[in-house]
Amino acid sequence: MRTLKFNVKGQILRADEKCNFENIVAGSKNYLVAEFNFDREWLPYKKAAVFINEGAEYPVLIDGNKCIIDSDALTSTWFYVYVVGQNGNERINTTSVGVRQVLR
């Protein structure tokens, strides 16, 4: 498995600059993991990562701080991700990050 790391500070999502985002090949299944480092603001929220591919959204619950990236999001040159948090009737969203993939 390969892990892509992201940092979440408030409503800002960023790719972790220490993580290698090079040469990700489209078409993977149950291989790519997204790992999120959340600031304290996110503690009370249930979290989901939303992966976007060609306008379609694929939400995945974040277990602890990780989730497997939905394979339907991994079929084109780019996919995007943002995080949603829910605590009762309160909801928080982050900005999105694009991840480039190499087509097979």
Buried (B, 14 or more C-beta within 10 A) or exposed (E): EEEBBBBBBEEEBBBBEEBEBEEBEBEBEEBBBBBBEBEEEBEEBEBBBBBBBEEEEBBBEBEEBBBBBBBBBBBEEEBBBBBBBEEEEEEBEBEBBEBEBEEE
